[in-house]
Amino acid sequence: MAEKRLNEMEKGEKGRVTEIATSGYLRQRVMDMGVVRGAKIEVVRNAPLGDLMEFLLKGYNFTLRKEDAANILLEVE
């Protein structure tokens, strides 16, 4: 399976988190949202102006800025 950064994924793609490559506040924030190693994430859509991305995780939707999503690595299905 291929590995991608979360910000590189396209609408409808799914993957499993393999690494959160950041520390401090951002790491804690995404982990509090449920983005932990092994979690399955699906890309719902990209914002029209391109800065935000919406994801589906464990039955709820959340958004991240692309620069923050670049720190999350996934194994793409």
C-alpha positions in Angstrom: 0.0 0.0 0.0 1.1 3.6 -0.7 1.8 6.1 2.0 0.6 9.7 1.6 0.3 12.9 3.7 -3.3 13.7 4.6 -3.2 17.0 2.6 -2.3 15.1 -0.6 -5.4 12.9 -0.6 -8.3 13.5 -2.9 -12.0 13.5 -2.3 -13.3 9.9 -1.5 -9.8 8.5 -0.7 -9.5 6.5 2.6 -6.5 5.7 4.6 -5.2 4.5 8.0 -3.1 6.9 10.2 0.5 5.6 10.5 2.2 8.7 12.0 1.5 12.2 13.4 4.7 14.0 12.5 4.4 17.0 14.8 4.6 17.8 18.5 3.1 20.2 21.0 -0.3 21.8 20.7 -1.1 20.6 17.2 -0.3 17.0 18.0 -2.5 17.1 21.1 -5.3 18.8 19.3 -5.5 16.2 16.5 -5.2 13.3 18.9 -8.1 14.8 21.0 -10.2 14.7 17.8 -9.5 11.0 17.4 -6.6 11.2 14.9 -4.5 8.5 16.4 -2.3 5.7 14.9 -4.6 3.1 13.2 -7.6 5.4 12.8 -9.4 5.3 9.5 -9.9 8.7 7.8 -11.9 9.5 4.6 -11.6 12.8 2.7 -15.1 14.3 2.3 -14.2 17.5 0.4 -11.8 20.4 -0.1 -12.9 23.9 0.6 -13.6 26.1 -2.5 -10.6 28.3 -1.8 -8.4 25.3 -1.0 -7.2 26.1 2.5 -9.4 23.7 4.5 -10.1 20.0 4.1 -13.1 18.1 5.6 -12.7 14.5 6.8 -14.8 11.7 8.1 -13.4 9.9 11.2 -15.3 7.5 13.5 -18.7 8.8 12.3 -18.1 12.5 12.6 -16.8 15.2 10.2 -14.0 17.5 11.1 -11.8 20.1 9.2 -8.1 20.8 9.2 -6.0 23.4 7.4 -3.9 21.8 4.7 -0.7 22.9 6.4 -1.8 21.0 9.6 -2.9 18.0 7.6 0.5 17.8 6.0 1.9 16.5 9.3 -0.3 13.4 9.3 0.8 10.3 7.3 -1.5 7.6 6.1 -1.4 4.2 4.5 -3.8 4.7 1.6 -6.3 1.9 0.8 
